[in-house]
Amino acid sequence: MTRVFYASTLFGAMSLAAAIDAGRFGEGGRRVLVVSTNTLVPEVSTPLDQTPGFAALRSRFDGVRSWNELIAPLHPSDWKARVIEVPMISRLVSEALGLDRVEELVVESIAVPPARTIAGLVRDCPITVYSDGLMSYGPTRDPLPAEIFRRVTRLLHLDLVPGLTPLLLSEHGVRPELIDSDAFLEVVNQVAVTAPDMLAGEAVILGQYLSSLDIVTPEQEHELHEAMLRALVARGHRSVVFKPHPAAGSRHTRLLRASAQELGVRLVVAGESVPAEVVFSALRPELVVGCFSTGLVTASRYFGLRVASYGTPLVLERLTPYENSNRIPATIIDALLPRLSQAGELETPPAVEISELAGAVGYCMQSEAYPELRPVAEAYLSEHGTERYFKRQRLGALGLAPGGRAAGDAGALARLRRRLARSLS
């Protein structure tokens, strides 16, 4: 019996290792890990299984296989088998990966390739989905075909926001299960021992890849990083660590180095293959700042570090369409964490019941999939209004704001969109 695991990031692989150590996958059997590099140009990126930190995780698996090598020269985020090819390619994949009888498939981000592609090719077995950070608290990104969602039995996730239940896949009755926090921290500590030495820094800036997602322009993303740096300088920090996102490329790092030089700040750049959690464990910085990275929550939740958000209002305004899967992470970060001002001051956001806010936003993102959340949305909007987290056009389409179409019309349009999506998937 074989369990097949899939991971594209060291954070994901650490989550899997913690779940294995905590007994979430039982004892015995063969474990095969399939890794992929999903950056814009995978050929110039370090594969997951070749990063220094992965050495601490390798013993959990009996074999490691590269999805990139298997489907080369095609890109993992783009390629998927045509329906008529699935039986043939499924056999070829099983032979190439050395799979016999698969007992369980464990994947991340199942709504999109390559996880969705792998789920369609490694067939006739149950599927466990493990969370992609804060996105697990939001709606399922895209409709899943019945041959996939009927196989999903559980969602493994870190307890990033205590008291908040993941919305991901709940429309299919998938039950959420927690990954043990102590097991995760132990894995982080093991990876930290093998990570490259890092110079000390008083504060950490968490980079993302907002321009690659077309949320902002490259120039605006650099301005966002520079504004974070200036705010840290205003707080008196003179030594800062920049942790770029693995998929962001080197441009932002070069530009931020130049800005740091002008400001007289020593900027240390953490390696792209080093998880943010390893940086937190090794450096214990005084402050961690970012836009809406899951790393902000892990820094606070698991390492007890002071954190702050910067730039989330811009992201919330720019995210399109409204159902963009980054909306829930941005909403959670903006609503719960202190906000760093340009003057370097930390401002506490207004108190909010996060489960009600997340439910209201989740309903507005995917109303057809979660009709039971409509009363939650109505109650939240009635008490708190529509500012910051909602778009009036969206509310009007759902019949939640004056001048909107009737709720029935909105539901009909949503059903049509989902049927079209299923027919094209």
LINZI-V947497 format. One line per field, one symbol per residue. ss: DSSP state (H for helix, E for strand, L for the rest). phi: phi as a letter, one per 30 degrees, with the letter a starting at -180 (. if undefined). burial: + if it has 9 or more other ideal C-beta (glycine too) atoms within 8 Angstrom, else -. A space follows every 50 residues. Layout:
# LINZI-V947497
ss: ???
phi: ???
burial: ???
This chain:
# LINZI-V947497
ss: LEEEEEELLHHHHHHHHHHHHLLLLLLLLEEEEEELLLLLLHHHLLLHHH LHHHHHLHHHLLEEEEHHHHHLLLLLLLLLLLHHHHHHHHHHHHHHHLLL LEEEEEELLLLLLLHHHHHHHLLLLEEEEELLHHHHHLLLLLLLLHHHHL LEEEEEELLLLLLLLLLLLHHHLLEEEELLHHHHHHHHHHHHHHLLLLLL LLEEEELLLLLLLLLLLHHHHHHHHHHHHHHHHHLLLLEEEEELLLLLLL HHHHHHHHHHHHHLLEEEEELLLLLHHHHHHHHLLLEEEELLLHHHHHHH HHHLLLEEELLHHHHHHHLLLLLLLHHHHHHHHHHHLLEELLLLLEELLL LLLHHHHHHHHHHHHLLLLLHHHHHHHHHHHHHHLLLLLLLHHHHHHLLL LLLLLLHHHHHHHHHHHHHHHHHHL
phi: .bcccbbcbdedddddddddddidbiciiccccccbccdebedccddedc deddedceddbdabbcdeddcecddedcdbddedceeddddddddddicc dddacbbchddbddedddddccchadbcccdciddddcdddbdcdedcdd cdcabdadddbejcceceiddcidddbddedddddddedddddcdddbdd bdbbccdbbdddcidbdedddddddddddddddddjdbbbcccddecdic edddddeddddddicdcccdeddcdeddddddchddacbadbdeeddddd dcciddbacajdeddedddbdededdddeddddddccecddddicccdde dbdddddddddddddbdddbdddedddddddddcicdicbcddddddcic beidddeddddddddddddddddcd
burial: -+++++++++++++++++++++--+---+-++++++++---+--+-+++- ++++-+++-++-++++++-+-----+--+-+----+--++--++--+-+- -+++++++++++++++++++++--+++++++-++++++++--+++--++- ++-++++++++--+-+++++-+-+-++++++-++++++++++-++--+-- ++++++++++++--++---+++-++++++++++++-++++++++++++-- +++-+++-+++-+-+-++++-++++++++++++-+-++++++++++++++ -++-++++++++-+++--+--+--+++++++++++++++++--+-+--+- -+-+++++++++++++++++--++-++++++-------++---+++++++ +--+--+-+++-+++-++--++---
